[in-house]
Every structure is written in C-alpha cells, then in structure tokens.
Amino acid sequence: SYVFFKMAPNESGTSGVNGYKLIDGVSLACDRNVFPYGMPGFFSTQVPKNANSKSFIQVSRFGICHDTGSAIVGNHFDVFW
C-alpha cells in the first residue's frame, strides 16, 4: 500500500499523528490497540542498496511506534522510509 503526505509550509520533516517527527527507517506506524506510542518494535527486512539498485541488503533493527493509520490493524507495523 502507499501513504501520501502533503507538504506543510515552515515545517521540517513529516510528523506522525501524535506530533512526533518521523525518522526514516526508525519510525513505525502501529495499531494503537496493540502497541502504545513510544513502544519499541523489532523488524527485519530487505531494502534496495540505492534508488536505482536491483540488489538488496538485509536491515534488522528496533524502531519506535510514532504513528498509526486506518490500514494498520493487528499485530504488525509499517516502517516509515
């Protein structure tokens, strides 16, 4: 799925629904009924080496629940890139 953000004048970066500034590769969108804001979550995935790459690298790290969304339901979360 895709998430679209609108540009906000005089603001630096994108903020989650609770006002926290979202951090690439760290901020997570979570179901508030399962994960409270500020809770860490561990994820492991593959990401492209760069914008034009067809090869991937493994990324495993902790993120922090900073956001939510209507499509984020249950025991999973989305990573903000």
Order of alpha helices (4+ residues) and beta strands (2+ residues): beta-beta-beta-beta
